[in-house]
């Protein structure tokens, strides 16, 4: 019996203010159930004796966070498909 039902997908969609078609509800319930099943399968892994991953275990794995010069504005804007007055131009997405 699935733990992720179409009703639970509907509840989350309502919270996110999304409107889903019946096909989308069915598909998302199936996909989310597969994700949960995969996550549950990780519980079967035998990790005894595996040390926790530490970024600093091998010495200085992280570089110093030091300020440095950035790109000149013209060089940063050059590959942009549209720019004006020293700024990137992007399509408007809100009315």
N, C-alpha and C positions, 0 to 999 in steps of 0.2 A: 504494500500500500504506500503510495507516494506521500512524502512529508510536505512537499511543496505542491499545493493544490492551486487550481485556477482561482479559487476564492482568495487565497493568500496573495496571489499575483495581483488580483483586483484591489486588495487592500493597500498594497504597496503602490500600485499605480494611482490610486486615489490620493494618497499622501503626496506623491510626486506630481499630482495634477496632470497625469497622462491619460489620454483616452486610447484604449487598446481595442483592436478588433477581436472577435472570438478566436480567429486563427492565431493572432499574436499571443493571446492569453494562453492558449494551449501550447504553443511553441515555447514561450518563456517558462511555463511551469515545467515542461520536459527538460529544457536546458538547465534551469536552476537545480532541478533534482539531480541531474548528472553531475553538476559541480559539487553539490553536497555529498553525493556518493563518492566522488574522487577524494574530497577532503577527508571523509570517513576512512577511506582506504589507507590514508597515511598513518592511522592509528595502528595498523598491522605491522608497521616497520619496526624491526628490532634495532634500537639505537643505543643499546647498552654498550658502554665503552667508547662511544663516539663523543669526543669533547665538543663543547659548544663552540661555534664559530666566533672568533674574535678578530676584529680588524687589526688590532695592534699586537697580535700574537707573534708576528714575524719581525717585529722591530717597528720602525717608523713607517707605517703603511700609508699615512696621510701626510700630505704636504702642508707646509705652513700656509696660512691664509694671509697672504700679503697683498696689498694693493699694487696694481700695475696699470700701465697705460692701456686704454681700450682702443678700439678701431677708430680711425678718423670718421666723422659723420658721413662724408662723401663715400668712403669705401663701404660702410655699412649699408647705405641706401642704394648703392650701385646695382646689386642684383634684384632689388625690389621691383615688382611689375609696375607699381605706381607710387610716386612720392611727390610731395610738394612742400615748399617752405621748410625743408629740413626734417620733414616727418613722413612716416609711412602712411599711405592712404589705403584704407580698406573699405569694402562695401558696407553700407549702413545695414544693420540687421534689425533695428527697432524702428517702429513707425515714427 
